[in-house]
Amino acid sequence: MKLDSKIPDGHISEKWTNHKNNLKLVAPNNRPKIDIIIVGTGLAGASAAASFAEMGYNVKAFCYQDSPRRAHSIAAQGGINAAKNYQNDGDSIYRLFYDTIKGGDYRAREANVHRLAEVSGNIIDQCVAQGVPFAREYGGMLDNRSFGGTQVQRTFYAAGQTGQQLLLGAYSALNRQIGLGRIEMYNRHEMLELVKVDGKARGIIARNLITGEIERHSAHAVIVATGGYGNVYFLSTNAMGSNVTAAWKIHRQGALFANPAYVQIHPTCIPVHGTNQSKLTLMSESLRNSGRIWVPKKKEDAEAIREGRLKPVQIAEGDRDYFLERRYPAFGNLVPRDVASRAAKERCDAGFGIEANDTNEGVYLDFSTEIQNKGKQAAYAKGNHNPSADEITTLGKKWLEEKYGNLFTMYQKITDENPYETPMKIYPAVHYTMGGVWVDYNLQSTIPGCFVAGEANFSDHGANRLGASALMQGLADGYFVLPYTVSNYLADDIRTGKISTDLPEFVEAENRVKDQINSFINNKGTKSVDHFHKRLGNIMWNKVGMGRNENGLTEAISEIAALKEEFYKNVYVPGSNDELNPELEKALRVADFIELGQLMAMDALQRKESCGGHFREEYQDSEGETLRDDVNFSFVGAWEYQGSDINKEVLHKEDLKYDFIKIAARNYK
Amino acid sequence: MASKKNININLKIWRQKNAKAKGSMETYKLDNVSTDSSFLEMLDQLNEELINKQIEPVAFDHDCREGICGMCSLYINGRAHGPDTGITTCQLHMRMFNDGDTIFVEPWRSKAFPVIKDLVVDRTSFERIQQAGGFVSVNTSGNTIDANATPVPKHDADKAFEAAACIGCGACVATCKNGSAMLFVGAKVSQYALLPQGKVEATQRVLNMVRQMDEEGFGNCTNTGACEIECPKGISLENIARMNREFLKASLK
């Protein structure tokens, strides 16, 4: 198979414009004859569904939650990037493009990333027009802040709930179209199979999660926008229901899966508290604008803290190791996520961790300096040029509350500690997956008519995503890319007519789904689904996590294969298939996570270099920084399914060419 | 963490096979619950025990488990989202309970939220209210005006944001003795009424959303203020007042 990325010719800044000018169109009178299925209603799915319906296509949208508004985009906290240069600090489309390519450690496609930067400004315009209440300054203009890996202020935000506000904007556009009868919305439905007719994606099989009914839905194109696969680690910042199933089903039907090993471990999450923990909670990267990360300089201090003999505020300034500021003076606490995470792991592995859990894994995120700085500023702004220490502290805390109030409250509820008074304890956790279904420039997978958008595809973030770029990509794909590229594909379908769900392909796909469900229900093993999911998560975190090596990965591959066998032999799924059955839903998802986990380990094993979030311990320099191998590994690794033995998957390579950016070592020092 | 210990509890949980079946409160004993666990992690622990005894686990809605998706929806000891304020069920932690406590767990109780199974209810009535008018009618295009072309006073933007912070969980309805959805609808009406982008359609929006709210069988507001107290996002009653003003204005047009 030859991978054709379909990147248009021409200068980087003209590719998208020229491409759009040459794409085929579907006339307004023909659009009502065409059906589009969209699976997932996060930023990418909801924005695409609304846009297609506005254009006049018939849209069916699916989500597993009870409402499209629950999709996990809702949980994104810090912000969305756009190259508006409202702050006059030197930002431009080129800078955003450059930062994103560099942030991705030179493992993303130039043309895709440039397009993303080009449309970023339109996204903000569109959202404001929808009534998204972004943070503003007193003059009424939009406010910005900084995120990791950049030296400009280009992040737009709505307190610590930017994802919520953007998703509710897309949800409102979706609702408007549902109300107008142009979108049929299927809540509490899960896609369990893709239906291909004559090699093209022509529909899906979905399970009604309330009645258990298996339904056939046909369309002329299928868009998968079902998010990332971080839950393969069991513990992650993803929602409990986030899963890889839709993406994995199309992979099994022939869509290549690209760079599965590229996982983002987010540096600032609340540390693990115990064995019953079900998920990890993120503390937004935006906090690194105001917080300083440190551990004690002395091991005995770290030990005393863990044993409760010493409090962090008792450690003198000179005895604190602000390790990010020390190692990366140019970017300090705002280095990219992968860099910050590894640095925290390095300190904890060396014995300086401060959390009193099994692994001592935790570092401090301290706001006391910021309280002083902002408190002083606020006092001056009020005309008080001689504030007392108490006044400064009070005003500083108030400033923090306005910026990050919901995050501080969230932290306090979970940990029972007050972050205004004592530093937050944080540690890295699985957050985002850069890998995903391989797509060409048009966001089409290797299955004609099957498009993949948002986190579910692999396309824009290379080996590491910069903060506030996920929201940007989801909305770029849904609002401004798919409407053009999918129409181009559908232009050949104006005479096709309705696709019948009585075709044998639909019957076969439905039978595959029913067989799998029945085998789980009738299995009558002895262990719960979670039992297997947790074991999978353990293998993944320990051997395919922040630090990877050849031995560990080789072990992981065989351990996961063995786990898969045991899972099918011994999983117990209570209840029946014709009712709301959360355990059955989980079993179907974990089955796919297990196969994916094995592929992730294989991908990490073949990539004999360190880049972005993929850190192979064998490939680092004397200071512990990643060592890329551009000669041998400047490619997208895209895997082709070969049947249920994952070891047989075949690797295809799409070479990455950098015509407009000079490849360099990624340096944040 | 601050208060690491384990407690033993008794649970009285609403079990109901499906929408048509008659439900009942069932009793379960659960030992060794870490006080650092969240309430839903406690339910996970119970379900794991039930599954190991081949008893059907308790169905409950949940997803993000960080207080923002709005999916979790439990009535705990007679309070929506349980005995803490400003949080959702998933943010409730077991340190709020004592060793030996008996904890009552019920689904949202409201005519407009019928039970699907156990603790899972159907909130699609909220969806239909949003579909009736919870939007600004702007199509996707790359050609809307520049985001900074229309300044919005910070005060209005902040108020709009506070209203828009609603997560659509339904605690306001569940806790209201009238089963009223006025806080939910008022929040959405307010968000748009406060922003220049929303003003164009303000009249139609409030009329349509209120009409749909009434059709769904939600009760009326008698200003008890229970909704504001139980709202995990602290949505203010002033949003109901603003909706009433908007409604009156629209009705007189």
Interface residues (C-beta under 8 A of the other chain):
Chain A: S47 A50 S51 E54 Q65 D66 S67 R69 R70 A71 H72 I74 A75 K84 Y86 V119 N122 I124 D125 Q126 C127 V128 A129 Q130 G131 P133 F134 A135 R136 E137 Y138 G139 G140 M141 L142 A158 A159 Q161 Q164 Q165 L168 Y171 S172 A173 N175 R176 I178 G179 M185 N187 I210 T237 A239 M240 G241 H273 G274 N276 Q277 S278 K279 T281 L282 A356 T409 M410 K413 I414 T415 D416 E417 Y479 F480 P483 S528 D530 H531 Y572 P574 G575 E579 L580 P582 E583
Chain B: M1 A2 S3 K17 N18 S34 D36 S37 S38 L40 E41 M42 D44 Q45 E48 I51 N52 Q54 I55 E56 P57 A59 D61 H62 D63 C64 R65 E66 G67 I68 C69 G70 M71 D84 G86 I87 Q91 H93 R95 I116 K117 V120 D122 R123 T124 F126 E127 Q130 Q131 A132 G133 G134 F135 V136 S137 V138 N139 T140 S141 G142 T144 I145 D146 A147 N148 T150 P151 V152 P153 K154 A157 D158 A160 F161 A164 A165 I167 G168 Q191 Y192 L195 Q197 G198
